[in-house]
Amino acid sequence: MTLPPLTAFAADPYGAARAATAPQPGSGAGLLGGLAQDFAQTLAAGERTAMGAMAGQADSHALVQALTQTELAVETAVTVRNKVVEAYQEILRMPV
């Protein structure tokens, strides 16, 4: 009685799990792309409101609200970036 090579046994669970780990449509890069687009829209809206306030077309309350939303979006983006860099550095410190 001959047994199949050990590598065949190790590859079987991987082959079965591959479909479950395949990227799903609308996830991953799509999610990040959507977040980046929302971020850009928030910045553009703040800029439009600021330009309207300089031209006398927007009130000060709308300007303060737009600037606060823009500031929050930038702070969130910086925090996410810092967490990604921190995770990457932690991966680099892992022993091989």
N, C-alpha and C positions, 0 to 999 in steps of 0.2 A: 504494500500500500504506500503510495507516494503522496506526500502532502504538497499543496501548492506553496509557492514561495511566500515567506512572511510578508513581503512588501505588498502582495495582493490583498492580504487581510487588512493591512493598514490603509490601503487606498479605498476599500469598500465604503467605510463610513464617510470618507471625504466625498466620494462620488454621490452618495445619497444626500448629503448636506449641501451640495453645491447649489441645487435649485432653491433651497431655502435662503441661501446667502446671496443670491443674485440680486443686483440692484433692481428696485421696483420703479416703474415709471412715476414721475412726479416726486421723487425723493432724492436725497443726496444733493447733487449739484443743482437740481431744480429748486430745492429749498433754499440753498445759499444764494442762488440767483434771484429768487423772490425777495429775500431779505435785503440783498444789495440794491435791488430796484426800489423797495420801500424806503431804504435809507436815502437814496438819491432823490426820490420824490419829496421826502421830508425836507431835505436841504434846499431843493428848488422852491418849495412852497415858502420857506423862511426867507429866501432871497427875494422872491416876488413881493412878499409882504413888506420887507425892508425897503425895497425900491419904491413901492407904493407909498410908504410912510414918508420917504424923502420927497416924493412928488406931491405930498399932501392929499393922497387918495385913500389912505388907511389911517385908522385911529390908533392911538398909542396902546390901547388894550390889545388889539389884534397883533401889533408889533411885538409886545412883550410875550404874548402867548406863543407866537411863531418862533421867537428866539429861544424861549424855554424848551419848546419841543425839539428844536434843532440842537440845543445844548445837550438834552437828554439822549438824543440819537447818537451824537458824537461820543459822549461818555460811554454809552452802551457798546458802540463799535470798538472803542479803545479797550474796554474791559474784556470783550470777547477776544480781541487780538492778543492781549496780554495772557489770557488763559491758554490760548492755542500755543503761543511761544513757550510758556511755562511747561505745558504738556510735552512739547517737542524736546525741550531741554531735558526733561525727566526721562524721556525715552532714550536720549543719547547717553545718559548716565547709567543706564542699565547694563549690567555685565552680560557679556555674550557667552 
